[in-house]
Amino acid sequence: MENYVRTDLALELKEDISEKNDIAGVRVETYEDSEYGLTKTHIRVLDQTGAEILGKPIGNYITLESPKLCSEDENIHMPFVLALHDVLKELFHGADHILVIGLGNRNITPDALGPSVVDHLYITRHLLREGVVKHSMEISALCPGVMAQTGIETSTIIQSLCREINPDVVICIDALAAREAERLNTTIQVCDTGITPGAGVGNRRLSLNEETLGVPVIAVGVPTVISMPAMISHAMEGLLEKLPVSVLRQYEKEIVEFIQTPTVSSMFVTPKNIDELIGRVSFTISEAINRFLT
């Protein structure tokens, strides 16, 4: 059943392998902020062995999570902004020109995270060139849409732009898929290995990374959807705690066949208040980026 449960989160892939932090080629560090209920998990994939075990390229995967992020508790906003800003600053390595790419389709709410973040950014590239403001940090942004809207691979659009404006680093903002419903809109993953647009919902496009764009790529993602197989798997785990394994084994074949049906295997669900949640988390991400101008 696990083969049909999709997740973009390195943290969940690590949890699938081991509850302990003793995976070959992988180093895991966890930090807790009890005051705000914020947890930071830094997963370092150190070598090819770790990459093959975890199923993620060599690099850094930093997860910030708090159940309060999707609540109306405004006290979590600034601590999360500061924590995310510090993570980005650590990965920027002194970059002065940031190109932010808002991936996704703004007409589909669970996929509108990237465009929503861009809408809240302070764009400075044109102002610096016109002498309106003086600042060391240059921020430019683009929402390339999706291939169904443009007929052009997203990577082709961004490659052309990078050649034209030559940014120091590209930040790609995208919606992700999670395995655990509790992580929807409560988790932000940051990695320095790039991203494959659409991978979370099984619609893979060409990757966006340093190899394809020629500049370092930082991916910032928030899980906004969960697959139906993941929901069923989660329900089965709950039943295992209450029913004998032998009982569920009798229906295992039927369950797997149900999950494998095209309708179920390709179905994703999202919270009913996703528009509100996208608005809240996109503002948190944009504020973390905007702080580079303060």
N, C-alpha and C positions, 0 to 999 in steps of 0.2 A: 504493500500500500504506500510505503514511503516514497517509491519511485514517482508517484503522481503528485506528491506534495511539493510545490514550488516555494522557494524562498530566495530573496536577494540578500538577506542579512548574513554576514559572515558569523555573527554571534550565534545565530540559530544553527548554522552548519556545524559550528564548533560544538554546540550542545548535543547535536545528533551523534557526534563521534564520541564525546566523553564529557562527563560532568566535572572532571578534574582538568587541571591545566597542565597536563603532561603529554601533549601531542608532539610527536617528533617533527622538528622543523617549524614549530609554531610556539610563539611566546605570548602568554596572555597576562595582562595586568588589569586589575579592577580597582576602582576608586569609588568610595561612597560619600555622598554629602547627605547626612541624615537630616539636616535642618530643612532641606528642600526636597528630600526624597529623590535626589538626582544620582544616577549611577553612570559612571564612565568606564567603558571597557575598551582597552587598547589591545587589539590582536595584531601581532607582527608575524607575517609569513616570511620566514627567514631564507628558505631555500626551496629547491624544486621538490624535495621530499614532502615538505609541508604543503606546498601548492597542490600536489597530487592528492594528498590526504584530505585537505580541506576543500578542494575544488575551487580555489581562488588563486589568482596570480600572486607572485611575490610582491609584498608591499605592506602598507599600514592600513588597518581597518579600525576606525574609532567610532564607537557607538555611545551616544548620549541618550538616556531614557529616563522618563519619569511619568507615572500615571497622571500626574497633575497637568502635563502639557496639553492634554485635550479637555481639561476642565475649565471652569470659569474663574479659577484661582489666579488672579493677576500677579500674585507674589512670585510665581515660578517664572514669569516672563523674563525679567532681567537676569536672574542667575543662569537661565538657559542661554540667553543671548551672550553673556560674558563667557560661559563655558565653550560655546560654539566658536566664538571669536578667537579664543585662545587656541583651539584646535586648528582653525584655519591659519592663524598666524604661525603656528609651529610648522605647518606644511608649506607655507608660501616661500620660505627661504629668502625673504627680502624682496619679493616681487613688487614692482612699482606700477605695472600696467596689468589690470585684471580684465579679462573678457568673461562675462557671465552669460552662459547659454541656458535659457529656460526651455527645457525639453518638454514635449507633451502637447496635447490638444486642449486648448483653453475652452473648447465647446463641450468637453466631457469632464465634468467636475472632478472625479477621482484622478484624472490625468492632467489637471490644470495647475499642479503645484509649481512647475517651472515658470510658466507665464505669470502666475500670480506673484511669485518672488520678484521677478523683473519689474513688475508694475510698481513695487514699493522701493526700488533702488534709487539712490542718488547718482545719476549718470553725470560724469564730469569730463569726459574726453573732449567734447565739443567746446565746453566752457574754458578748458585749459588752452585749447588752440586759439580761441578768440580772446584770450586774456581777461576773461570775466572774473575768474577765480585763480588763486595761486595755491597749489597743493601738490605734494609729491606723489600722491596716489591718483592714478588715472583709471577710471572705471567706465567700461563700455559694455553693452549688452545686446542680445539678440534672441528673439523667439522664432526659431526656424519652422515651427509647425511640424506636421508629420507628413510622411511620404504620400499619403492619400490626398493631402491638400495641395502639395507642391509638385508631385511627380519626380522629386529629386531626393536622392539619399541625403539624410541629415549630415552625414560625415562629409559629403562633397561640398555642401554649403559652408560648413564650418572650416574645412580645409582652405577654401578660397578666401574666406574672411581672415584667417590667421596669416596667410601669405600677404594680404593687403595691409593689415594694421600691426602685425608682429607683436602680439601680447607676450608678457612674461609668463603668464599662467592662465589656463582656462578653467573656470568653475562650471561644471555641468550640474544643473538642478533637475531632478527627475523623481517621479513617483515610483515606489517599489511595491513588491508583493512580500508579505510576511507569512509565516507558518502559524504563528500564534495570534489569535484575534486581539489579545491584550496589548499587542505591540502596535496595532494600527493607530497612527497619528500620535503615538506617545514616544516614538523613537526617531532619532536622526542618526544616519550612518554617514560618515565621512571617510573617503579612502583616496589614496594617491595613485591608484592603478587604472583610473579611467572608468568608463561605463559602456555598456551595450544597450542603446535605447530599445525599449520594448521587450527586453529579455524577461522581465517579471511576469508578463502575460503571454509568454511564448511567441512573441512577434519580433524576433531578433533582427536588428539592422546591423550595419557595419559598426565596429567598435570605435569609440572615441578615446584615444589614449595618446601618450607621448609619441609612440611609433607612428600613428596615423596623422597626427596634427603637427608634429615637430616641436611641440612645447609641452611642459608638464601639465597634466590634467588632474584636477581634483573633482571627485564626484560627491555631491551632497544629495542624499535621498531620504525620503520618508515613506514608510509602508502605508499605503492608503487602501489597498485591496488584499483580500485573502481568497485563495482558490477554494472551490467547493470540495475537492478531495481533501484539502487541509482541514476544512470544517468537519467533514465526516471522520477523518482520522482522529481529530481531537475528541469527537463524541465517543468514538470507539475506546479511546484511552480512558474516558470517564466510566464507561460500562465495565471495562476490565477490573476496575476497583470494586465493583459491586457484584459482578457475575463471575462464575467459574470460567476459566479459559476454555474448558471443553465445550461449554455452551456456545460461545462465540465462534469456535472453530467449525461448528456445524454450518454456519452461515458465511464463513470466510470467502468461499468461492463466489457466492451471490453478491457479496459486498464489493469484491474486486471487479466483477463483471459490471456492476452498476457504475463504479467509478470510471471504468474504461469507456463507457459510452461517450460518444463525441459531445453530446450536450452537457453532461456533467463535467467531464475532464477539462473542457474549455471554459467553464463558467467561473466567474469571479464575483465576489460580493463586497460591498462597502457599507459603512455606517450610514444610517438614514440622514444624519445631520452633517454629511461630508462637506457641504458647502461652507458651513460655519467652521469646521475643523481645518479645512484648507486655508481659509482666511486667517485663522489664528497662527498656524504653524508657518505659513509663508511669511507672515510679518516678523516672526521670530528669526527666521533665516535671513531675511533682508536686513534686519537691524544688526545682526552679527556682521554682515558684510559692510554695511554703512559705517560701522564704528571705525573702519580703517581711515575714514575721512575726518575723525575727531582728534 
